[in-house]
Amino acid sequence: MIKTISTVVAAFAVVTFAGLSGNASAQSCSSCNSAGSFSYPVDAGSCGGGGCLGKGHGRLSANVQDFRAQLDHQAALNEKIAARNDAWPKPFACQDRRDYYAVWRPMLAVGNEVQAVMDQSFFTEDNELNRVGIDRVKGIALNNPASERAVYLSRSSDQATDQARLTAIRHTINTYYSHRGVVDVRLSDRVPATITAASSQLVTQSYGENKPPATIADVESVTTAVTQ
């Protein structure tokens, strides 16, 4: 009878010790997993020699971080898309304008040069500007925008003649139109644009018809104002 009681007490002590050991090990692993660091593997000594059974917290943290990085990237991309849509169509219109003028600007430059070039018909026999040549230089200096304010001399077969004509053009510009800023004088291999006499007459007639009628002051009102 006494032997049986001793056996039962011993068995109960073993079971109790095992249960207490198991609870301590479980508490140790729980504290390890909740330590705030998800760096695995964990030191086996911190869990009573048996180590902590990884429950996937480290991998879960990495997944969360990757997901957040993807969200941040998408948010930044959405901001760029929104900014582009808000700016529409200005960036594209500017590029279209540059492409358009890239084609037409050389043509415009050639057209301006042809309109401003002068040949021998604009000079006297002494290579001085005649009346037509003076008017051409005057029109370019006073009317052309700064980017197109240039006089072109059509190149002849004689270099000395070209230099004399260039000197005459520069003298006229420096004497009468220096206040207009820089007026370039350049040699050109182009010839002036010419039109027929009928076309010239039509242009002159159209210019006169489109001008407003001249206003003549009332002679009586002027006389009264002067006497008063």
Backbone as ProteinMPNN parsed JSONL, in Angstrom:
{"seq_chain_A": "MIKTISTVVAAFAVVTFAGLSGNASAQSCSSCNSAGSFSYPVDAGSCGGGGCLGKGHGRLSANVQDFRAQLDHQAALNEKIAARNDAWPKPFACQDRRDYYAVWRPMLAVGNEVQAVMDQSFFTEDNELNRVGIDRVKGIALNNPASERAVYLSRSSDQATDQARLTAIRHTINTYYSHRGVVDVRLSDRVPATITAASSQLVTQSYGENKPPATIADVESVTTAVTQ", "coords_chain_A": {"N_chain_A": [[0.831, -1.204, 0.0], [1.869, 1.242, 0.881], [3.962, 1.389, -0.942], [2.626, 1.656, -3.347], [1.414, 4.152, -3.049], [3.675, 5.778, -2.989], [4.646, 5.41, -5.562], [2.628, 6.62, -7.091], [2.825, 9.278, -6.2], [5.374, 9.964, -7.09], [5.051, 9.772, -9.875], [3.212, 11.807, -10.263], [4.775, 13.998, -9.553], [6.664, 13.982, -11.588], [5.075, 14.508, -13.85], [4.103, 17.04, -13.151], [6.477, 18.544, -13.067], [7.276, 18.342, -15.712], [5.187, 19.7, -16.927], [5.492, 22.266, -15.854], [8.022, 22.864, -16.888], [7.455, 22.875, -19.61], [5.656, 25.053, -19.777], [7.377, 27.154, -19.055], [9.222, 27.076, -21.147], [7.537, 27.699, -23.293], [6.74, 30.295, -22.564], [9.194, 31.573, -22.74], [9.793, 31.405, -25.496], [7.632, 32.877, -26.493], [8.207, 35.423, -25.496], [10.535, 35.877, -26.905], [9.668, 35.973, -29.553], [8.181, 38.271, -29.456], [9.936, 40.291, -29.131], [10.419, 42.539, -30.613], [12.268, 42.509, -32.617], [12.638, 41.015, -35.73], [14.565, 39.397, -36.682], [15.794, 36.48, -37.861], [17.745, 33.381, -37.705], [16.923, 32.96, -34.191], [18.959, 33.227, -31.245], [19.698, 30.139, -29.769], [20.102, 29.827, -27.042], [18.485, 31.6, -25.711], [16.058, 30.502, -25.488], [15.923, 28.415, -23.71], [17.594, 26.395, -24.645], [16.301, 24.86, -26.516], [15.685, 26.386, -28.67], [13.79, 28.768, -30.753], [10.82, 28.188, -32.454], [10.442, 29.196, -35.674], [7.862, 31.34, -36.667], [7.324, 32.711, -39.003], [7.406, 35.478, -38.822], [9.543, 37.149, -39.624], [9.669, 36.842, -42.43], [7.144, 37.806, -43.024], [7.394, 40.46, -42.21], [9.255, 41.38, -44.103], [7.755, 41.091, -46.416], [5.738, 42.941, -45.922], [7.238, 45.319, -45.906], [8.174, 45.336, -48.56], [5.734, 45.574, -49.844], [4.932, 48.096, -48.947], [6.94, 49.649, -50.134], [6.304, 49.279, -52.822], [3.826, 50.517, -52.857], [4.595, 53.176, -52.27], [6.165, 53.73, -54.514], [4.208, 53.548, -56.537], [2.557, 55.627, -55.73], [4.228, 57.854, -56.129], [4.517, 57.657, -58.892], [1.874, 58.073, -59.673], [1.605, 60.733, -58.931], [3.307, 61.969, -60.789], [1.973, 61.346, -63.156], [-0.436, 62.688, -62.723], [0.515, 65.318, -62.624], [1.46, 65.57, -65.228], [-0.924, 65.303, -66.663], [-2.287, 67.525, -65.696], [-0.762, 69.521, -66.805], [-1.23, 69.273, -69.47], [-2.196, 70.769, -72.614], [0.38, 71.773, -72.745], [3.268, 70.972, -72.544], [3.429, 69.254, -74.757], [2.504, 70.854, -76.807], [4.518, 72.762, -76.919], [6.686, 71.199, -77.788], [5.679, 70.399, -80.264], [5.597, 72.888, -81.5], [8.321, 73.51, -81.643], [9.192, 71.461, -83.362], [7.742, 72.149, -85.625], [8.742, 74.708, -86.35], [11.34, 73.968, -86.78], [11.294, 72.909, -89.279], [10.308, 74.976, -90.891], [11.793, 77.284, -90.288], [14.396, 77.476, -91.63], [13.473, 77.962, -94.234], [12.125, 80.385, -93.909], [14.294, 81.991, -93.231], [15.764, 82.0, -95.622], [13.901, 83.25, -97.274], [13.745, 85.799, -96.063], [16.341, 86.677, -96.542], [16.393, 86.796, -99.337], [14.577, 88.858, -99.738], [15.967, 90.987, -98.699], [18.353, 91.28, -100.064], [20.762, 92.931, -102.128], [21.708, 93.964, -105.381], [23.678, 94.992, -108.262], [21.878, 96.821, -109.305], [21.103, 98.52, -107.305], [23.012, 100.401, -106.926], [25.142, 103.135, -107.9], [27.252, 103.968, -110.746], [29.628, 104.512, -109.535], [29.666, 102.869, -107.413], [28.177, 103.732, -105.244], [25.305, 104.057, -103.131], [22.233, 104.25, -104.826], [19.058, 105.984, -105.243], [17.088, 104.014, -104.916], [18.573, 102.072, -103.589], [19.192, 103.39, -101.183], [16.636, 103.629, -100.101], [16.064, 100.926, -99.734], [17.945, 100.117, -97.756], [17.106, 101.823, -95.716], [14.473, 100.886, -95.239], [14.992, 98.291, -94.26], [16.509, 98.848, -91.96], [14.741, 100.328, -90.381], [12.301, 98.94, -90.274], [12.527, 96.13, -90.105], [12.498, 93.395, -87.758], [14.714, 92.952, -84.897], [16.035, 90.479, -85.059], [16.136, 90.006, -87.751], [17.419, 92.076, -88.916], [19.297, 92.822, -91.217], [21.401, 93.57, -93.969], [21.899, 92.343, -97.152], [24.362, 91.822, -99.582], [24.533, 91.045, -102.905], [26.846, 88.843, -104.193], [29.424, 89.748, -106.436], [31.501, 89.301, -109.383], [33.797, 90.663, -108.94], [35.961, 91.345, -106.398], [36.888, 93.778, -105.329], [34.897, 95.553, -106.099], [32.743, 94.578, -104.621], [33.651, 95.133, -102.0], [33.703, 97.924, -102.052], [30.993, 98.514, -102.326], [29.964, 97.359, -100.0], [31.151, 99.066, -98.158], [29.835, 101.448, -98.761], [27.218, 100.812, -97.993], [27.529, 100.355, -95.206], [28.378, 102.888, -94.425], [26.078, 104.45, -94.862], [24.312, 103.26, -93.043], [25.656, 103.717, -90.565], [25.588, 106.472, -90.526], [22.89, 107.338, -90.575], [21.225, 105.467, -89.294], [22.199, 104.367, -86.959], [21.067, 104.507, -84.467], [19.261, 102.495, -84.374], [20.4, 100.261, -83.47], [22.292, 97.237, -83.925], [22.904, 96.631, -87.288], [23.402, 94.25, -89.482], [25.708, 93.648, -92.173], [26.095, 91.708, -94.917], [27.641, 89.436, -97.229], [26.102, 87.735, -99.966], [25.062, 84.902, -101.849], [22.794, 84.958, -103.257], [20.153, 86.293, -105.354], [18.218, 89.313, -105.81], [14.689, 89.225, -105.145], [12.424, 89.528, -107.723], [9.635, 91.134, -109.317], [7.045, 91.33, -111.76], [6.224, 94.211, -113.808], [3.468, 94.641, -113.896], [2.591, 93.288, -111.611], [3.92, 94.792, -109.666], [2.647, 97.273, -110.007], [0.071, 96.535, -109.23], [0.462, 95.927, -106.524], [1.181, 98.456, -105.547], [-1.155, 99.885, -106.108], [-3.029, 98.499, -104.517], [-1.985, 99.056, -101.992], [-2.419, 101.825, -101.83], [-5.216, 101.928, -101.94], [-5.989, 100.716, -99.593], [-5.201, 102.42, -97.611], [-6.252, 104.744, -95.093], [-8.539, 107.472, -95.696], [-7.214, 110.766, -96.239], [-7.158, 113.221, -93.69], [-8.313, 116.403, -93.618], [-7.918, 119.432, -92.067], [-10.435, 121.707, -90.928], [-10.532, 124.787, -92.454], [-11.656, 127.187, -91.51], [-12.034, 126.71, -88.744], [-9.384, 126.336, -87.961], [-8.378, 128.861, -88.531], [-9.881, 130.428, -86.786], [-8.991, 129.441, -84.316], [-6.332, 130.241, -84.373], [-6.525, 133.059, -84.411], [-7.663, 133.528, -81.951]], "CA_chain_A": [[0.0, 0.0, 0.0], [2.765, 2.405, 0.953], [4.715, 1.404, -2.184], [1.743, 2.167, -4.421], [1.261, 5.614, -2.857], [4.943, 6.408, -3.38], [4.718, 5.391, -7.04], [1.698, 7.63, -7.626], [3.371, 10.616, -5.909], [6.508, 10.183, -7.989], [4.533, 10.02, -11.223], [2.594, 13.14, -10.247], [5.855, 14.979, -9.538], [7.255, 14.027, -12.936], [4.133, 15.192, -14.754], [4.065, 18.452, -12.776], [7.735, 19.15, -13.507], [7.247, 18.443, -17.176], [4.272, 20.777, -17.305], [6.102, 23.556, -15.544], [9.097, 23.093, -17.855], [6.848, 23.225, -20.893], [5.144, 26.424, -19.716], [8.506, 28.076, -19.057], [9.773, 27.122, -22.503], [6.59, 28.41, -24.139], [6.815, 31.717, -22.24], [10.456, 32.073, -23.265], [9.653, 31.574, -26.95], [6.708, 33.97, -26.743], [8.917, 36.679, -25.274], [11.504, 36.018, -27.989], [8.969, 36.379, -30.76], [7.63, 39.604, -29.299], [11.022, 41.164, -28.677], [10.51, 43.71, -31.47], [13.192, 42.241, -33.707], [12.211, 39.837, -36.482], [15.747, 38.815, -37.315], [15.876, 35.037, -37.625], [17.267, 32.609, -36.536], [17.163, 33.502, -32.865], [19.933, 32.467, -30.46], [19.012, 29.02, -29.099], [20.217, 29.93, -25.602], [17.445, 32.436, -25.13], [14.813, 29.752, -25.363], [16.113, 27.223, -22.884], [18.365, 25.358, -25.328], [15.562, 24.204, -27.587], [15.488, 27.301, -29.793], [12.415, 29.226, -31.035], [10.281, 27.707, -33.726], [10.038, 30.362, -36.46], [6.446, 31.37, -37.065], [7.151, 33.473, -40.231], [7.32, 36.917, -38.614], [10.551, 37.836, -40.424], [9.227, 36.875, -43.82], [5.972, 38.676, -43.07], [7.865, 41.84, -42.153], [9.853, 41.701, -45.394], [6.662, 41.255, -47.372], [5.083, 44.225, -45.637], [8.122, 46.383, -46.357], [8.123, 45.348, -50.025], [4.424, 46.096, -50.241], [4.948, 49.538, -48.718], [7.799, 50.252, -51.158], [5.53, 49.298, -54.061], [2.809, 51.566, -52.717], [5.261, 54.476, -52.394], [6.536, 53.908, -55.921], [3.003, 53.808, -57.312], [2.081, 56.972, -55.368], [5.076, 58.819, -56.842], [4.16, 57.571, -60.303], [0.579, 58.716, -59.84], [1.81, 62.182, -58.873], [3.858, 62.393, -62.072], [0.914, 61.254, -64.165], [-1.366, 63.787, -62.466], [1.161, 66.564, -63.034], [1.474, 65.607, -66.688], [-2.286, 65.551, -67.135], [-2.64, 68.911, -65.389], [-0.011, 70.394, -67.702], [-1.664, 69.077, -70.86], [-1.267, 70.162, -73.585], [1.51, 72.677, -72.921], [4.552, 70.37, -72.942], [3.35, 68.674, -76.088], [2.37, 71.967, -77.744], [5.847, 73.361, -77.072], [7.48, 70.32, -78.643], [5.132, 70.501, -81.619], [6.014, 74.174, -82.054], [9.736, 73.404, -82.008], [9.308, 70.623, -84.554], [7.177, 72.889, -86.753], [9.668, 75.743, -86.771], [12.569, 73.35, -87.261], [11.116, 72.695, -90.717], [10.019, 76.212, -91.614], [12.726, 78.381, -90.011], [15.359, 77.689, -92.73], [12.785, 78.567, -95.377], [11.896, 81.789, -93.58], [15.575, 82.69, -93.301], [16.088, 82.213, -97.037], [12.972, 84.266, -97.786], [14.171, 87.116, -95.58], [17.572, 87.049, -97.235], [16.063, 87.178, -100.709], [13.9, 90.149, -99.693], [16.878, 92.037, -98.239], [19.6, 91.28, -100.82], [20.917, 94.033, -103.085], [22.686, 93.716, -106.436], [24.214, 96.2, -108.897], [20.826, 97.782, -109.627], [20.903, 99.4, -106.155], [24.2, 101.231, -106.802], [25.543, 103.943, -109.048], [28.461, 103.473, -111.41], [30.738, 104.69, -108.586], [29.402, 101.938, -106.302], [27.465, 104.383, -104.156], [23.879, 103.717, -103.132], [21.31, 105.149, -105.512], [17.84, 106.273, -104.487], [16.452, 102.742, -104.578], [19.403, 101.419, -102.585], [19.012, 104.083, -99.907], [15.32, 103.241, -99.58], [16.137, 99.534, -99.285], [18.644, 100.108, -96.473], [16.222, 102.505, -94.752], [13.377, 99.988, -94.889], [15.498, 97.198, -93.43], [16.957, 99.358, -90.662], [13.634, 100.864, -89.591], [11.103, 98.097, -90.215], [12.769, 94.72, -89.788], [12.796, 93.09, -86.355], [16.15, 92.873, -84.599], [16.591, 89.194, -85.493], [16.214, 89.986, -89.217], [17.916, 93.387, -89.321], [20.552, 92.58, -91.941], [21.423, 93.925, -95.386], [22.7, 91.383, -97.9], [24.875, 92.275, -100.876], [24.739, 89.938, -103.824], [28.261, 88.771, -104.534], [29.743, 89.915, -107.853], [32.737, 88.625, -109.794], [34.937, 91.508, -108.598], [36.021, 91.507, -104.949], [37.044, 95.193, -105.011], [33.566, 96.16, -106.241], [31.95, 94.165, -103.455], [34.106, 95.86, -100.825], [33.262, 99.319, -102.17], [29.547, 98.56, -102.066], [29.778, 97.105, -98.568], [31.528, 100.298, -97.458], [28.759, 102.424, -98.966], [26.067, 100.406, -97.164], [27.87, 100.59, -93.799], [28.418, 104.339, -94.207], [24.694, 104.919, -94.753], [23.756, 102.768, -91.776], [26.277, 104.414, -89.441], [25.266, 107.904, -90.558], [21.474, 107.646, -90.388], [20.404, 104.467, -88.602], [22.939, 103.743, -85.855], [20.194, 104.465, -83.291], [18.443, 101.288, -84.457], [21.167, 99.119, -82.983], [23.162, 96.543, -84.883], [22.372, 96.248, -88.598], [24.473, 93.48, -90.115], [25.912, 93.74, -93.619], [26.676, 90.417, -95.259], [27.649, 89.012, -98.622], [25.159, 86.657, -100.237], [25.109, 84.317, -103.193], [21.434, 84.996, -103.8], [19.798, 87.475, -106.143], [16.983, 89.884, -105.278], [13.402, 88.763, -105.667], [11.866, 90.518, -108.654], [8.263, 90.919, -109.761], [6.763, 91.999, -113.026], [5.716, 95.572, -113.682], [2.038, 94.584, -113.597], [2.457, 92.92, -110.203], [4.34, 95.942, -108.874], [1.574, 98.264, -110.057], [-1.047, 96.027, -108.442], [0.818, 96.094, -105.118], [1.111, 99.885, -105.231], [-2.559, 100.271, -106.12], [-3.665, 97.922, -103.34], [-1.514, 99.803, -100.829], [-3.105, 103.113, -101.788], [-6.643, 101.75, -101.666], [-6.189, 100.289, -98.21], [-4.875, 103.494, -96.683], [-7.415, 105.547, -94.72], [-8.55, 108.769, -96.38], [-6.501, 111.841, -95.546], [-8.006, 114.136, -92.911], [-7.93, 117.801, -93.833], [-8.531, 120.265, -91.036], [-11.327, 122.785, -91.373], [-9.756, 126.029, -92.545], [-12.273, 128.206, -90.66], [-11.757, 126.396, -87.33], [-7.97, 126.619, -87.732], [-8.184, 130.325, -88.528], [-10.469, 130.945, -85.526], [-8.113, 129.063, -83.203], [-5.125, 131.048, -84.444], [-6.846, 134.433, -84.01], [-7.948, 133.596, -80.525]], "C_chain_A": [[0.853, 1.236, 0.0], [3.567, 2.514, -0.329], [3.892, 1.992, -3.324], [1.588, 3.666, -4.302], [2.527, 6.331, -3.285], [5.081, 6.475, -4.895], [3.85, 6.48, -7.66], [2.235, 9.025, -7.405], [4.536, 10.93, -6.838], [6.041, 10.499, -9.399], [3.924, 11.408, -11.316], [3.654, 14.234, -10.279], [6.496, 15.11, -10.9], [6.37, 14.787, -13.902], [4.111, 16.674, -14.467], [5.316, 19.18, -13.248], [7.774, 19.334, -15.016], [6.339, 19.568, -17.624], [4.856, 22.128, -17.032], [7.218, 23.89, -16.524], [8.534, 23.514, -19.21], [6.316, 24.641, -20.901], [6.273, 27.446, -19.758], [9.103, 28.211, -20.444], [8.852, 27.908, -23.435], [6.643, 29.902, -23.884], [8.09, 32.334, -22.792], [10.378, 32.319, -24.759], [8.703, 32.71, -27.283], [7.394, 35.31, -26.549], [9.949, 36.93, -26.363], [10.824, 36.53, -29.246], [8.405, 37.797, -30.669], [8.682, 40.614, -28.872], [11.158, 42.417, -29.526], [11.461, 43.546, -32.622], [12.764, 40.971, -34.41], [13.379, 39.231, -37.244], [15.857, 37.351, -36.921], [17.143, 34.494, -38.258], [17.659, 33.27, -35.227], [18.157, 32.624, -32.141], [19.227, 31.374, -29.662], [19.065, 29.142, -27.589], [19.113, 30.741, -24.966], [16.145, 31.688, -24.941], [15.044, 28.424, -24.653], [16.804, 26.097, -23.604], [17.616, 24.713, -26.463], [15.371, 25.088, -28.795], [14.041, 27.682, -29.961], [11.992, 28.698, -32.389], [9.79, 28.917, -34.518], [8.601, 30.268, -36.929], [6.218, 32.259, -38.287], [7.089, 34.97, -40.045], [8.329, 37.679, -39.464], [10.143, 37.955, -41.876], [8.026, 37.789, -44.001], [6.394, 40.138, -43.052], [8.463, 42.272, -43.493], [8.776, 41.922, -46.453], [5.952, 42.582, -47.18], [5.922, 45.381, -46.135], [8.135, 46.483, -47.881], [6.81, 45.953, -50.522], [4.358, 47.607, -50.06], [5.804, 50.254, -49.761], [7.074, 50.329, -52.498], [4.451, 50.374, -54.019], [3.426, 52.953, -52.88], [5.653, 54.757, -53.839], [5.317, 54.25, -56.772], [2.452, 55.197, -57.005], [2.901, 58.042, -56.079], [4.757, 58.833, -58.335], [2.826, 58.246, -60.576], [0.703, 60.235, -59.792], [2.37, 62.707, -60.198], [2.79, 62.38, -63.164], [-0.082, 62.396, -63.991], [-0.772, 65.119, -62.903], [1.202, 66.69, -64.552], [0.093, 65.908, -67.242], [-2.719, 66.988, -66.856], [-1.958, 69.871, -66.353], [-0.441, 70.262, -69.162], [-2.393, 70.313, -71.36], [0.035, 70.939, -73.724], [2.812, 71.988, -73.29], [4.55, 69.823, -74.355], [3.217, 69.773, -77.144], [3.722, 72.637, -77.981], [6.723, 72.509, -77.979], [6.988, 70.367, -80.074], [5.567, 71.805, -82.278], [7.479, 74.137, -82.477], [9.921, 72.574, -83.275], [8.812, 71.364, -85.793], [8.178, 73.92, -87.272], [11.0, 75.171, -87.237], [12.507, 73.104, -88.763], [11.034, 74.024, -91.456], [11.048, 77.313, -91.414], [13.784, 78.552, -91.098], [14.709, 78.334, -93.95], [12.521, 80.049, -95.136], [13.186, 82.589, -93.681], [15.969, 82.977, -94.743], [15.174, 83.284, -97.637], [13.353, 85.669, -97.337], [15.436, 87.59, -96.292], [17.287, 87.507, -98.662], [15.388, 88.545, -100.742], [14.863, 91.291, -99.357], [18.162, 92.123, -99.051], [19.577, 92.399, -101.865], [21.977, 93.664, -104.113], [23.114, 95.04, -107.067], [23.153, 97.237, -109.204], [20.551, 98.764, -108.484], [22.065, 100.388, -105.985], [24.418, 102.039, -108.08], [26.781, 103.325, -109.689], [29.684, 103.602, -110.509], [30.575, 103.81, -107.345], [28.888, 102.633, -105.047], [25.997, 103.998, -104.244], [23.087, 104.746, -103.935], [20.047, 105.33, -104.683], [17.137, 104.988, -104.056], [17.247, 102.016, -103.493], [19.271, 102.059, -101.214], [17.673, 103.706, -99.28], [15.326, 101.807, -99.065], [16.823, 99.455, -97.917], [17.769, 100.739, -95.391], [15.097, 101.578, -94.305], [13.817, 98.854, -93.984], [15.843, 97.701, -92.034], [15.787, 99.786, -89.779], [12.497, 99.877, -89.367], [11.368, 96.657, -89.798], [12.972, 94.531, -88.294], [14.279, 92.875, -86.149], [16.772, 91.585, -85.113], [16.777, 89.122, -87.002], [16.752, 91.308, -89.751], [19.296, 93.222, -89.952], [20.358, 92.958, -93.4], [22.364, 92.958, -96.083], [23.105, 91.987, -99.247], [25.144, 91.063, -101.744], [26.177, 89.957, -104.337], [28.466, 88.908, -106.049], [31.041, 89.166, -108.17], [33.979, 89.411, -109.408], [34.927, 91.776, -107.094], [36.141, 92.973, -104.553], [35.707, 95.914, -105.11], [32.693, 95.814, -105.052], [32.359, 94.951, -102.215], [33.673, 97.313, -100.871], [31.771, 99.446, -101.871], [29.24, 98.277, -100.598], [30.103, 98.355, -97.752], [30.434, 101.344, -97.592], [27.544, 102.086, -98.099], [26.344, 100.712, -95.697], [27.897, 102.096, -93.49], [27.007, 104.891, -94.041], [24.07, 104.49, -93.436], [24.328, 103.536, -90.592], [25.894, 105.888, -89.386], [23.822, 108.172, -90.143], [20.729, 106.68, -89.453], [21.157, 103.762, -87.479], [22.085, 103.639, -84.592], [19.319, 103.213, -83.273], [19.181, 100.066, -83.946], [21.982, 98.5, -84.104], [22.381, 96.199, -86.145], [23.504, 95.55, -89.34], [24.517, 93.736, -91.616], [26.682, 92.497, -94.031], [26.671, 90.215, -96.765], [26.716, 87.82, -98.803], [25.345, 86.167, -101.659], [23.737, 84.293, -103.845], [21.214, 86.291, -104.57], [18.473, 88.026, -105.623], [15.743, 89.263, -105.919], [12.816, 89.871, -106.528], [10.438, 90.13, -109.01], [8.053, 91.706, -111.044], [6.218, 93.403, -112.764], [4.235, 95.574, -113.316], [1.807, 94.23, -112.127], [2.852, 94.073, -109.297], [3.265, 97.021, -108.845], [0.376, 97.834, -109.22], [-0.773, 96.187, -106.945], [0.697, 97.556, -104.705], [-0.339, 100.355, -105.16], [-3.294, 99.738, -104.886], [-3.248, 98.656, -102.071], [-2.238, 101.138, -100.714], [-4.577, 102.979, -101.442], [-6.915, 101.387, -100.209], [-5.825, 101.36, -97.184], [-6.134, 104.278, -96.327], [-7.375, 106.892, -95.431], [-7.858, 109.841, -95.542], [-7.499, 112.768, -94.857], [-7.471, 115.555, -93.069], [-8.67, 118.658, -92.815], [-9.385, 121.364, -91.654], [-10.575, 124.115, -91.309], [-10.33, 127.082, -91.587], [-11.96, 127.97, -89.193], [-10.301, 126.667, -86.993], [-7.715, 128.105, -87.637], [-8.72, 130.917, -87.232], [-9.573, 130.647, -84.337], [-6.853, 129.926, -83.189], [-5.403, 132.468, -83.975], [-7.147, 134.559, -82.536], [-6.659, 133.48, -79.735]], "O_chain_A": [[0.618, 2.17, -0.767], [3.837, 3.628, -0.779], [4.408, 2.734, -4.16], [1.621, 4.383, -5.302], [2.45, 7.4, -3.891], [5.569, 7.463, -5.444], [4.25, 7.165, -8.601], [2.134, 9.877, -8.287], [4.659, 12.057, -7.318], [6.578, 11.397, -10.046], [4.093, 12.105, -12.317], [3.48, 15.262, -10.933], [6.836, 16.213, -11.33], [6.85, 15.612, -14.681], [4.101, 17.49, -15.388], [5.235, 20.293, -13.766], [8.245, 20.352, -15.523], [6.65, 20.301, -18.563], [4.747, 23.041, -17.85], [7.361, 25.037, -16.947], [9.075, 24.402, -19.87], [6.482, 25.367, -21.882], [6.154, 28.481, -20.413], [9.451, 29.31, -20.877], [9.319, 28.687, -24.266], [6.6, 30.701, -24.82], [8.083, 33.474, -23.257], [10.854, 33.348, -25.239], [8.93, 33.438, -28.249], [7.193, 36.233, -27.339], [10.211, 38.082, -26.71], [11.342, 37.417, -29.924], [8.178, 38.445, -31.691], [8.359, 41.666, -28.32], [11.952, 43.292, -29.183], [11.464, 44.374, -33.534], [12.548, 39.948, -33.759], [13.207, 38.634, -38.307], [16.001, 37.039, -35.739], [17.608, 35.055, -39.25], [18.613, 34.045, -35.17], [18.21, 31.417, -32.378], [18.259, 31.654, -28.955], [18.183, 28.627, -26.901], [18.836, 30.574, -23.778], [15.225, 32.193, -24.298], [14.409, 27.422, -24.982], [16.631, 24.938, -23.227], [18.235, 24.068, -27.31], [14.941, 24.611, -29.846], [13.152, 27.035, -29.407], [12.751, 28.767, -33.356], [8.845, 29.591, -34.105], [8.175, 29.267, -37.505], [5.068, 32.557, -38.612], [6.759, 35.689, -40.988], [8.008, 38.751, -39.978], [10.253, 39.021, -42.482], [7.907, 38.47, -45.019], [5.836, 40.962, -43.777], [8.215, 43.382, -43.964], [8.879, 42.829, -47.279], [5.608, 43.264, -48.146], [5.393, 46.326, -46.722], [8.111, 47.583, -48.433], [6.78, 46.729, -51.477], [3.805, 48.318, -50.899], [5.445, 51.337, -50.223], [7.205, 51.313, -53.225], [4.195, 51.054, -55.013], [2.853, 53.813, -53.549], [5.498, 55.875, -54.329], [5.38, 55.133, -57.627], [1.94, 55.875, -57.896], [2.348, 59.023, -56.576], [4.731, 59.892, -58.963], [2.664, 58.918, -61.595], [0.003, 60.946, -60.513], [1.956, 63.765, -60.673], [2.718, 63.291, -63.988], [-0.523, 63.002, -64.968], [-1.466, 65.954, -63.484], [1.005, 67.774, -65.1], [-0.044, 66.684, -68.187], [-3.424, 67.6, -67.658], [-2.513, 70.919, -66.683], [-0.043, 71.074, -69.998], [-3.167, 70.886, -70.594], [0.733, 70.782, -74.725], [3.43, 72.381, -74.279], [5.549, 69.918, -75.068], [3.75, 69.645, -78.246], [4.036, 73.034, -79.103], [7.425, 73.037, -78.841], [7.793, 70.374, -81.006], [5.87, 71.832, -83.471], [7.843, 74.66, -83.531], [10.706, 72.934, -84.153], [9.383, 71.231, -86.875], [8.434, 74.002, -88.474], [11.715, 75.814, -88.005], [13.534, 73.091, -89.44], [11.623, 74.18, -92.526], [11.178, 78.192, -92.266], [14.061, 79.69, -91.475], [15.328, 79.159, -94.622], [12.672, 80.87, -96.041], [13.184, 83.725, -94.155], [16.452, 84.066, -95.056], [15.624, 84.125, -98.416], [13.294, 86.616, -98.12], [15.574, 88.773, -96.604], [17.867, 88.483, -99.138], [15.605, 89.315, -101.678], [14.594, 92.443, -99.699], [19.002, 92.973, -98.754], [18.529, 92.757, -102.403], [23.022, 93.115, -103.764], [22.929, 96.098, -106.466], [23.473, 98.416, -109.353], [19.834, 99.745, -108.681], [22.1, 101.134, -105.006], [23.955, 101.684, -109.165], [27.289, 102.299, -109.236], [30.668, 102.885, -110.692], [31.274, 103.995, -106.348], [29.132, 102.18, -103.929], [25.505, 103.652, -105.319], [23.248, 105.953, -103.752], [19.982, 104.875, -103.541], [16.643, 104.902, -102.932], [16.667, 101.419, -102.586], [19.241, 101.363, -100.199], [17.587, 103.489, -98.072], [14.668, 101.501, -98.071], [16.318, 98.787, -97.015], [17.706, 100.233, -94.271], [14.8, 101.498, -93.113], [13.106, 98.49, -93.048], [15.51, 97.058, -91.039], [15.839, 99.622, -88.56], [11.795, 99.971, -88.36], [10.502, 96.028, -89.19], [13.546, 95.393, -87.628], [15.019, 92.643, -87.105], [17.919, 91.591, -85.558], [17.508, 88.259, -87.487], [16.557, 91.622, -90.925], [20.322, 93.452, -89.311], [19.308, 92.709, -93.992], [23.502, 92.776, -95.652], [22.287, 92.581, -99.95], [25.895, 90.165, -101.362], [26.653, 90.97, -104.85], [27.773, 88.268, -106.839], [31.599, 88.482, -107.312], [35.095, 88.904, -109.527], [33.982, 92.372, -106.577], [35.562, 93.384, -103.548], [35.413, 96.791, -104.298], [31.98, 96.673, -104.532], [31.497, 95.39, -101.454], [33.311, 97.882, -99.841], [31.349, 100.403, -101.222], [28.347, 98.897, -100.022], [29.417, 98.667, -96.778], [30.137, 102.054, -96.631], [26.915, 102.981, -97.536], [25.486, 101.269, -95.013], [27.482, 102.518, -92.411], [26.771, 105.719, -93.162], [23.377, 105.275, -92.788], [23.582, 103.962, -89.71], [25.878, 106.485, -88.31], [23.558, 109.139, -89.428], [19.703, 107.05, -88.882], [20.778, 102.657, -87.089], [22.339, 102.788, -83.74], [18.699, 102.91, -82.254], [18.649, 98.957, -83.982], [22.315, 99.153, -85.094], [21.331, 95.56, -86.084], [24.457, 96.195, -89.776], [23.493, 94.005, -92.244], [27.791, 92.258, -93.552], [25.821, 90.746, -97.48], [26.562, 86.998, -97.9], [25.734, 86.922, -102.551], [23.556, 83.662, -104.887], [21.98, 87.247, -104.453], [17.682, 87.277, -105.05], [15.76, 88.838, -107.074], [12.727, 91.02, -106.096], [10.079, 88.953, -109.006], [8.803, 92.631, -111.357], [5.809, 93.732, -111.65], [3.791, 96.403, -112.522], [0.934, 94.804, -111.476], [2.205, 94.316, -108.278], [2.998, 97.615, -107.8], [-0.264, 98.664, -108.575], [-1.673, 96.543, -106.184], [0.17, 97.86, -103.635], [-0.71, 101.123, -104.272], [-4.093, 100.455, -104.282], [-4.066, 98.858, -101.173], [-2.628, 101.539, -99.617], [-5.128, 103.819, -100.732], [-7.967, 101.724, -99.666], [-6.122, 101.203, -95.999], [-7.002, 104.459, -97.18], [-6.296, 107.399, -95.737], [-7.909, 109.825, -94.312], [-8.566, 113.055, -95.401], [-6.335, 115.859, -92.702], [-9.897, 118.612, -92.719], [-9.102, 121.873, -92.738], [-10.057, 124.51, -90.265], [-9.572, 127.792, -90.926], [-11.653, 128.915, -88.466], [-9.986, 127.156, -85.909], [-6.949, 128.567, -86.792], [-8.098, 131.802, -86.644], [-9.405, 131.487, -83.453], [-6.363, 130.3, -82.123], [-4.61, 133.034, -83.223], [-6.903, 135.608, -81.94], [-6.683, 133.515, -78.505]]}, "name": "protein", "num_of_chains": 1, "seq": "MIKTISTVVAAFAVVTFAGLSGNASAQSCSSCNSAGSFSYPVDAGSCGGGGCLGKGHGRLSANVQDFRAQLDHQAALNEKIAARNDAWPKPFACQDRRDYYAVWRPMLAVGNEVQAVMDQSFFTEDNELNRVGIDRVKGIALNNPASERAVYLSRSSDQATDQARLTAIRHTINTYYSHRGVVDVRLSDRVPATITAASSQLVTQSYGENKPPATIADVESVTTAVTQ"}
